[in-house]
């Protein structure tokens, strides 16, 4: 009977050790650390994520974190997929941790990127999928007037483009409209509207202001924004 108890105890200890090894293995499984950046533009003060639009370039890269440190993948096959289509693999070289691609999806869709490592140490094949949202260009009118209320006289408004592919301000055009009439005398800074309201204008008068921002080299890359202000 003592031998049976001894065997049972050894079996229990072995099972506990096996469970412990499984837990350790699960805890130390390598993790993907992925980052990406779109070449769309945004103001320097903008601290949010800059998303791509259609035809933007996206740079994406990753590190495989193994036991708290970046793994050496220089001799490892890495496969990249975009929307389930293989775009790079070991035939293009080993250890490819970075990829550049042009977004083919439309606003409201997501570009799915999958990174696959078929063989790494004794682990099962590793892979990671991320989705990059595709947006449309946006126009913002900066109006630093509480409650959108202005006084008669001069008021200034600024048009700010977000998520355009144009990398130079000279590639962007601005148009302003006040009460559906286009403003022709914008001065040197086309993104600024200097609005002059006659001093005798009645209080409470509502004024509609609209701007349209466009990439001069891409007909379909534009955005509009409208706001309403009132005279106090």
C-alpha positions, 0 to 999 in steps of 0.5 A: 500500500505504501508503494502505491501511495509513493507512486501516486505522490510521484505522479502528483508531483510530476503533474504539478511540475508539468502544469508549472512548465505549461504556465511558464511557457504561456507566460513567456510566449513572445509578443509582437510590438507593432508601430505604424505611421502614415504620411498624411499631414496634420498640424504640429500641435496635433497629438493624436494618431495621424491616419492614412487616406486612400493612396497614402503611404504607411510605414509599419514595423515590429519587434518580437519581444522574447523574455523582455528583450527584442528577439534577433530575427536576422535569420528568421523567415517573416511573412507579411500579408495585406488584406490576406494577400502575401506581399513579402516573405523569405524569398525577399530576404530574412528578418524583414521587420519593416514594410512600406505600402500604399493604402488601396482601401477607401475611407471607412474601411480598414487595411488589415496587416498580418505578420507571420513567423512560421518558425521561431525556436520551439514555439508554434507559428507566431502571427499578429493581425492589426487593422489600420483605419482609413479615413478621409481628409478633414477640414477644421475652422479654428474660431476662438470665440466663445459660443461662436459669438463675434463682435462687429468689426474684424474677426479672424478664422483659420482653416486647418487641413487634417489627413491630406497627402500633400506634404507642402502647403503650396500643394493645397488650395483654400476657398472661403465662402461667407453666406454662400458668397465666395471671398476673393480678397484673401490676402497672402495667407489663403488659409486665413479669413479676415471677416469685417462686419459693419459696425451697424450690423444688428446684434443676433445676425447669423453668418454662415462661414464655409471653407473648402480645402483641396489638394491641387494635384489630386482632384478627389482629395478635398474637404469642406467645413461650415460653421455659423457665428452670430453677432453679439 
